[in-house]
Amino acid sequence: MMANMTRSIGAMAAAVAISMTSSCSELDHELAPPLSEIRNAQILGIHDQAFALTNGTWDGDPFDPDGASRPQAGLAEDIYMTGDLDSDGAEEAAVVVWESSGGSGSYSYIAVFDWRDGDLENIGTSLIGDRVKISSAQIVGQWIVLTVLQHAPADPACCPTQKATRHWRMTDAGLQEREQ
């Protein structure tokens, strides 16, 4: 009798483990995509063609085969936000991606990621600006809200001085910034 109970308990534990595994994989896609997945995602909306991050960075081909200048991009890994940005009941993730084409500029973008048909997808990307310094980032309701230091009209390229709070939202047309 004890052997039968042990087998029954073992069978029940296996059934619970299988059930939990199935439930977890379904629930994972109701949760925001994790940064670990985004570190190897396709990025759209920065260059004419998508590019794939590898461990959070991307190095494009040199502009000139004999030159050293090449486009590069990567995640600002200290900015990762989650929330239901598109009202579908599941959370999306928003991150900041930087891009440099080899000159002195360094452009920042917001990129939003979601699970679509079980695959990670970049569903919206929007320019923040060149050499903009982000002091805080959060999701408030369905808005991505950044507090930034950006360039005032007379500022030199090196040194932005204008404080601003900026807002982005997912729309049918993609990720859009609210007019200031």
BELKAPE-V164349 format. One record per backbone hydrogen bond with DSSP energy under -0.5 kcal/mol. NH is the residue of the N-H (numbers start at 1). CO is the residue of the C=O. If there is no record, write none. Layout:
nh: <NH;NH>
co: <CO;CO>
//
This chain:
nh: <5;6;7;8;9;10;11;12;13;14;15;16;17;18;19;20;21;22;23;24;25;26;27;28;29;29;30;31;37;38;39;40;41;43;51;53;54;56;57;58;60;63;67;71;72;73;74;75;76;77;79;80;81;83;85;91;92;93;94;95;96;97;98;99;100;107;108;109;110;111;112;113;114;116;116;119;121;123;123;124;126;128;129;131;133;134;135;135;136;138;140;140;141;143;144;145;145;146;146;147;148;148;149;150;150;155;159;161;162;163;164;166;166;168;169;170;170;171;174;176;176;178>
co: <1;2;3;4;5;6;7;8;9;10;11;12;13;14;15;16;17;18;19;20;21;22;23;24;25;26;27;27;34;34;35;37;38;51;43;41;57;39;54;73;71;69;64;61;100;58;98;56;96;75;76;78;94;92;83;30;83;113;81;111;79;109;74;107;72;99;129;97;126;95;124;93;121;114;119;116;114;112;121;112;110;108;108;106;149;132;133;147;147;145;138;143;139;140;168;138;143;144;166;136;146;164;133;148;162;152;156;150;150;161;148;146;164;144;176;85;142;174;171;169;174;167>
//
